[in-house]
Amino acid sequence: MNRIHSIYVTMLLLAFLGIKSFAQFNYDEDKIPDYTLPEILVSDNGKKIETAEEWKSIRRPEILKRFEESVYGSVLKDSIEVKFTVLKNDPQAMCGKAIQKIVMVSFIKGQDTVRMELLIYLPADVTKPVPVFLGLNFYGNQAIHPDTSIPISKGYVFNSPEFTIFNNTATHTSRGVNSSSWPVERILERGFGLATIFYGDIDPDFDDGFKNGIHKLMDYSDSNNAIQPSSISAWAFGLSTAMDYFETDKDINQNQVALFGHSRLGKTALWAGANDQRFAIVISNNSGCGGAALSRRKFGETVERINTHFPHWFSKNFHAFNDKENELPVDQHMLLGLIAPRSLYVASAEQDKWADPKGELLGLYYAGPVYNLFGLESFTTDTMPEINTPIRTGNLGYHIRSGRHNITRFDWEQYLDFADNIFTRKDE
Ligand code: GCU
């Protein structure tokens, strides 16, 4: 079959299957449908929320529940036993530049155990508990740095010829392949630690009806649907468990943990940070639809598209809002509001129209009133800043960087400055 012929056959097939091509998604600001965002500061029974206390006791729990019910399902707080085993604590890692720790986290229920491996680097010269960045990774712990002492992650991983990953299994050829997104030395040099977990350890990223990964240990028989499974919630649970470990490690300052994530893992960082208020900073890198971007704008990726292609990311209730964004009881500004009053940074990329950069900024902008309740400043304009020109106000930060969907050195420099500023301010 020649190339033209195969394109033609693919188009026919897509048309037959009713799948929309990328061209059918809206990338035009003038074609955004009319929408009204749900009120962030009016409670379900119509009460205007006027104080931080009312937010904490009335509105926050309501919004969290709506997100559980309609979007992500619950973060599983089931009766799973968790065990931490420090497999390695090497004070001379990276030629003496770092302390490397490897912690095996075992999730146990009855006869079943699921394991995730937490890889931690701390500055070698630590004299007091250090602030730490925590983020999930896509290709296995070994992919973040060429350090040959990092065990190769064993779980299901996406094939990536670029990263020499085949048969959904990582091997030694993938050591350090994603290191440009993980500037470990730079993070250490700035006085921070870095902790990461391969997200496939927690729940392999494919639709298997929630039977593998940590879902295997969960009882979803609950007939009233109080618990709805989703992969994003499972990954978020893994992040919270890492925080449980930090609370036991005297080298880590558990009050200064900056949670970050890119793309689907940015959506996960936001949901984990919304649920677990121990995270002091939450950073969303190009999280887009189901992350920081407002769903009602239907710009780039839509709710229907994300649920069709990734049916397991969100709870099955979210599918009821395919092409019905206006009927959602929430929108993503409310997710960002759940992070308040903690620090929150949202980052977009110029070429990443699919993730709707403007929608990501607006998510942050419309979360502002919650920060104001706490006496904190928020963005006073919803105008996009210049490319590569970060904006900061109070506990909020945003930038749009040149280039494509990715997490780059530029992004990292902003996160390091942001965290440095927030944590130094708190130390004073
Ligand atoms: C796809 C998906 C996005 C997601 C991204 C990723 O592009 O449509 O919603 O953020 O994958 O996680 O890499």
Residues whose N, C-alpha, C, O or C-beta is under 5 A from the ligand:
A	BS01	GCU	H262 S263 R264 L265 N286 S287 G288 C289 E301
